[in-house]
């Protein structure tokens, strides 16, 4: 049952991310069309779309996590799939920009159920295997984001709104699949009352600060998520500015990032955690991530940049292991709230990251900059991971097994 349940959640996350990725190539073009072809204005509007999506994740992830602790994981996941379907249909039919914006808000709210998916995995997975399973969900994220834009680009070339219909169909099939196959993972006797004091972002912060070591792990998680925002925030413009790459080279490079991440998340985490333990895997991941970002930031040639990608990808060891360490310190009735808090933390990072790294790039690589250091955003990300390493060293070895 555990294997079957994990397989479903893996497929759920994959299809959710595929549905999100499918619309990436066509959404900016649709916004441009709605504003009459004014690209600069469209860029501002599109930025608001991304901010709204991240804000919905920040606000509603703890709400859905708390709801899943009260009513079970299954209904929250299924209702979310239906919501994603309806949001995609609304986008496909949107007659005006305001409707398209509403569709993205709905998508942001319903995508917040990813936290519930992680809580489901915590329910059906022994503590010593959770880091590896969380890593597999990370691989599902990666596969969905690698394939999604490709599917969206191909289908969007025939009809700009076709990718939204594809996303709606994926979510609907996912909901049907879950309705007939997905068992409930949280028994009635392990559920907890729904309390608004725990289901808000403020409540999430209080939860994460409730214990000193949990607080340290939460800060590590936040710094890691924030550092990861560097590449999607400025990666494309950095590659064009520093190496004069065309769209094809940039696309293949980003695909290489995605494939490297999938390999690490899906294949490396389990053996590394088994052989060395979660705390060592966490510190190693942060060290490799630091080295990777330094390599990206200082790379003077394309080859040096490409060599930094595997190092950065191995940094993906850190995310699932820090989540595994945190999950082990909470009981079954609190996994939803915990995972909601973690997802809310990621939402904050996604809100801050784009502006932080793009402004850093502009300050160090713009025409008015006092010196040309285009890799400054990646070096800033490396500094964040250095701070995370200091905190990770504070966590004593026995903490990794405290709840085992």
Beta strands, then each sheet from edge to edge (+ up, - down):
end
